[in-house]
């Protein structure tokens, strides 16, 4: 039997007996197999209980297409109901545990989101499963968009990063970062759903910045740190002015972004992906308030950007490093840091040694 990649697993003793659920059997809202499929006037089919809750909440749009609903009538989809019924019977007959609830053991993606939302529970395990679900190429993009949009996954997971330090572990924050970074990076996720990530983090940008800094500092590996920086970059690019200022004024976050660009001494090379992501964030912060720029300089952005400029051959990375150095010139702290950077001394010495160039004489006309 084919192993499923949709997060619905059997107990270990029955791992080889899993079956893949056809994507169109799942409700776009709950992502569970539909028990009573009904269609809206837009042609999209939902499980009756899920769409009824959506409509009862005062919504007047189709949750999948977001089109206005001229009518909220629900039409039973008898053909799909028959297909699901036949498939369920066939799948159950292939299993020695037919009819057992264990056949579909394991929470659905919507149930995982509810686990994350429940206060007091450690969301790490549920978040890791959500990240795996979103990263699974076999899962239909329609289902992923439904989970992020109508399923409120983006807002729910973003709320994890808004928790204070003692309320969420580094592992939990890292798992939340992986989910949100996957949403932002996936081409199949609609832009409106991606903006839900920024909106959720911007509710308390200072707390979100602190959580991202914790992952940058104590994440399990370089990829986790890069994911956190990409999420910070996305928030800086899509949040409002107030949230951007809160991010820029987070000394904890800026310090970790400087570290991500690479060591400021002469030891070791630079990871190109980490360097470019860190430079992107620092370049965005460089365009904010003068106080934030001065703080960025104090935390070592000038030597980090200068070293990156010497290490990279990528035009985009060079442009970001130059933007950081250019912003540093605008404050006294930045100018002093540029003078202290060893490259400045070497360049100045080289210029003095060479001396001024003599203008060449033009040959006389014959």
KOLDREN-131910 format. One record per residue (C-alpha): residue in one letter; x, y, z. Coordinates in steps of 0.5 Angstrom, whole numbers, padded with zeros to 4 digits, always signed. Each point is the difference from the previous one (the first is absolute). Last residue first. Layout:
REM KOLDREN-131910
aXYZ
...
REM end
This chain:
REM KOLDREN-131910
x+0105+0137-0073
x-0005+0001+0006
x+0004-0001+0007
x-0001-0006+0004
x-0004+0001+0006
x+0003+0000+0006
x-0002-0006+0005
x-0002+0003+0007
x+0004-0002+0006
x-0004-0005+0005
x+0001+0002+0007
x+0003-0005+0005
x+0001-0007-0001
x+0002-0001+0008
x-0006+0005+0002
x-0005-0004-0004
x+0002-0007+0003
x+0001+0003+0007
x-0008+0002-0001
x-0002-0006-0002
x+0004-0004+0005
x-0003+0005+0006
x-0007-0001-0003
x+0000-0008-0001
x+0002+0000+0008
x-0007+0003+0002
x+0001+0005+0005
x-0001+0006-0005
x-0007-0004-0002
x-0002+0000+0007
x+0002+0007+0002
x-0005+0002-0006
x-0005-0005+0002
x+0000+0003+0007
x-0001+0007-0003
x-0006-0001-0004
x-0001+0000-0007
x+0006-0004-0002
x-0003-0006+0003
x-0006+0000-0005
x+0005+0000-0006
x+0003-0006+0004
x-0007-0004+0000
x-0001+0002-0007
x+0007-0003-0002
x-0002-0006+0003
x-0006-0001-0003
x+0003+0002-0007
x+0005-0005+0001
x-0005-0006+0001
x-0004+0002-0006
x+0006+0000-0004
x+0003-0006+0002
x+0008-0001+0000
x+0000+0000+0008
x+0005+0000+0005
x+0003+0007-0001
x-0007+0003+0001
x-0002-0005+0006
x+0006+0002+0004
x-0002+0007-0001
x-0007-0002+0002
x+0002-0003+0006
x+0005+0005+0002
x-0006+0006-0001
x-0005-0005+0004
x+0004-0001+0006
x-0006+0002+0006
x+0002+0007+0000
x-0001+0001-0007
x-0007-0003+0001
x-0001+0004+0006
x+0001+0006-0004
x-0004-0002-0006
x-0006-0001+0005
x+0001+0007+0003
x+0000+0003-0007
x-0007-0003-0001
x-0001-0005-0006
x+0004-0001-0007
x+0005-0004+0004
x-0005-0005+0002
x-0001-0002-0007
x+0007-0001-0001
x+0001-0004+0006
x-0005-0005-0002
x+0002-0001-0007
x+0007+0000+0003
x-0002-0006+0004
x-0003-0004-0006
x+0006+0001-0004
x+0005-0002+0005
x-0004-0006+0002
x-0001-0003-0007
x+0008+0002-0002
x+0003-0004+0006
x+0006+0005+0002
x+0007-0003+0001
x+0004-0001+0006
x+0004+0004+0004
x+0002+0007-0001
x-0005+0004+0005
x-0007+0002-0001
x-0003-0007+0000
x-0005+0000-0005
x-0007+0003-0003
x-0004-0004+0006
x+0004+0003+0005
x-0002+0007-0002
x-0007-0003+0000
x+0000-0002+0007
x+0002+0007+0002
x-0005+0003-0004
x-0005-0005+0004
x+0002+0001+0007
x+0000+0008-0002
x-0007+0000-0001
x-0001+0007-0003
x+0000-0002-0007
x-0006-0005+0001
x-0004+0005+0004
x+0001+0005-0005
x-0002-0005-0005
x-0006-0001+0004
x-0002+0007+0000
x+0001+0001-0007
x-0005-0005-0002
x+0002-0007-0002
x+0002-0003-0007
x+0008+0001-0001
x+0002+0000+0007
x-0004-0006+0001
x+0002-0004-0006
x+0008+0002+0003
x-0002-0003+0007
x-0003-0006-0003
x+0006-0001-0005
x+0005+0001+0007
x-0004-0005+0003
x+0001-0005-0005
x+0007+0001-0001
x+0001-0002+0008
x-0004-0006-0001
x+0004-0002-0006
x+0007+0002+0004
x-0002-0005+0005
x-0004-0002+0006
x-0002+0007+0002
x+0003+0004+0006
x+0002+0007-0003
x-0004+0000-0006
x-0006-0003+0003
x+0001+0004+0006
x+0000+0006-0004
x-0006-0002-0004
x-0004+0000+0007
x+0002+0007+0002
x-0002+0003-0007
x-0007-0004+0001
x+0000+0004+0007
x+0002+0006-0003
x-0005-0001-0006
x-0006-0001+0005
x-0006+0000-0005
x+0005+0001-0006
x+0002-0008+0000
x-0008-0002-0002
x+0000+0006-0005
x+0007-0003-0003
x-0003-0007+0000
x-0006+0002-0003
x+0003+0004-0006
x+0002-0007-0002
x-0007-0002-0001
x-0002+0006-0004
x+0007-0002-0004
x-0003-0007-0002
x+0004-0006+0002
x+0002-0004-0006
x+0007+0003+0000
x+0001-0002+0007
x+0006+0005+0003
x-0005+0004+0005
x-0004-0007+0002
x+0006-0004+0001
x+0003+0006+0004
x-0006+0000+0005
x+0000-0007+0001
x+0008+0000+0001
x-0001+0006+0005
x-0005-0004+0004
x+0005-0006+0001
x+0005+0005+0002
x-0004+0003+0005
x-0002-0007+0003
x+0007-0002+0000
x+0002+0007+0004
x-0005-0002+0005
x-0006+0005+0000
x-0004+0003+0006
x+0007+0002+0004
x+0002+0004-0006
x-0007+0004-0001
x-0005-0003-0005
x+0000+0004-0007
x+0004-0005-0003
x-0006-0005+0001
x-0005+0005-0002
x+0003+0000-0007
x-0002-0008+0000
x-0007+0002+0001
x+0000+0006-0005
x+0003-0004-0006
x-0004-0007+0002
x-0007+0004-0001
x-0003-0006-0003
x-0004+0005-0005
x+0007+0002-0002
x+0006-0004+0002
x-0004-0006+0000
x-0004+0001-0007
x+0006+0003-0003
x+0004-0007+0002
x-0006-0004-0003
x+0000+0004-0007
x+0007-0002+0000
x-0001-0007+0000
x+0004-0004+0004
x+0005-0004-0003
x+0006+0005+0000
x+0000-0001+0008
x+0003+0007+0003
x-0007+0002+0002
x-0001-0007+0004
x+0007+0000+0002
x-0001+0007+0004
x-0007-0002+0002
x+0003-0007+0003
x+0006+0005+0004
x-0005+0004+0002
x-0004-0005+0004
x+0006-0003+0003
x+0002+0007+0002
x-0006+0003+0003
x+0001-0001+0007
x-0007+0000+0004
x-0002+0006+0004
x-0005+0003-0005
x-0003-0003-0005
x+0002+0003-0007
x+0005-0005-0002
x-0005-0006+0001
x-0005+0004-0004
x+0005+0000-0006
x+0002-0007+0001
x-0008-0002+0000
x+0000+0004-0007
x+0006-0004-0002
x-0004-0006+0001
x+0002-0004+0007
x+0003-0007+0000
x-0004-0006-0001
x-0004-0001-0006
x+0000-0008+0000
x+0000+0001+0008
x-0007+0001+0000
x-0001-0007-0002
x-0005-0002-0005
x+0005-0004-0004
x+0006-0002+0005
x+0002-0006-0005
x+0001+0006-0005
x-0002-0001-0008
x-0008+0000+0002
x+0001+0006+0003
x+0003+0004-0006
x-0006-0003-0005
x-0006+0002+0005
x+0003+0007+0001
x+0001+0000-0008
x-0007-0002-0001
x-0003+0006+0005
x+0005+0005-0002
x-0002-0001-0008
x-0008+0000+0003
x+0001+0006+0003
x+0004+0003-0006
x-0006-0001-0004
x-0005+0002+0005
x+0003+0007+0001
x-0006+0003+0004
x-0001+0007-0002
x+0001+0005+0006
x-0004+0007-0001
x+0004+0006+0002
x-0002+0004-0006
x+0004+0006-0004
x+0006-0002+0004
x+0006+0005-0001
x+0006-0004-0003
x+0006-0002+0005
x+0001-0005-0004
x+0001-0006+0005
x-0004+0004+0006
x-0005+0001-0005
x-0003+0007+0003
x-0005+0003+0004
x+0003-0002+0007
x-0005+0002+0006
x+0003-0006+0005
x-0006-0004-0002
x+0003-0001-0007
x+0006-0002+0002
x-0003-0005+0005
x-0005-0003-0006
x+0006-0001-0004
x+0004-0004+0005
x-0007-0004+0002
x-0002-0001-0008
x+0007-0003-0002
x+0002+0005-0006
x-0001+0000-0007
x+0002+0005-0005
x-0004+0002-0005
x-0001+0008+0001
x-0007-0001+0002
x+0002-0005+0006
x+0000-0007+0000
x-0001-0005+0005
x+0004-0006+0002
x-0003-0004+0006
x+0006-0004+0004
x+0005+0003-0004
x+0007-0003+0001
x+0004+0005+0005
x+0004+0007-0003
x-0005+0004+0005
x-0001+0006-0005
x+0001-0003-0007
x-0003-0007+0002
x+0003-0006-0002
x-0002-0005-0005
x+0003+0005-0006
x+0007-0002+0003
x-0001-0007-0001
x+0002-0004+0006
x+0007-0004+0000
x+0000-0007+0003
x+0004-0002+0006
x+0001-0008+0001
x+0007+0000+0001
x+0000+0004+0006
x-0004-0005+0004
x+0004-0002+0006
x+0002+0008+0001
x-0007+0002+0001
x-0003+0003-0007
x+0001+0007-0002
x-0004+0006-0003
x+0005+0005-0001
x-0001+0001-0008
x+0006-0004-0003
x-0004-0007+0000
x+0004-0006-0001
x-0003-0004-0006
x-0002-0007+0001
REM end
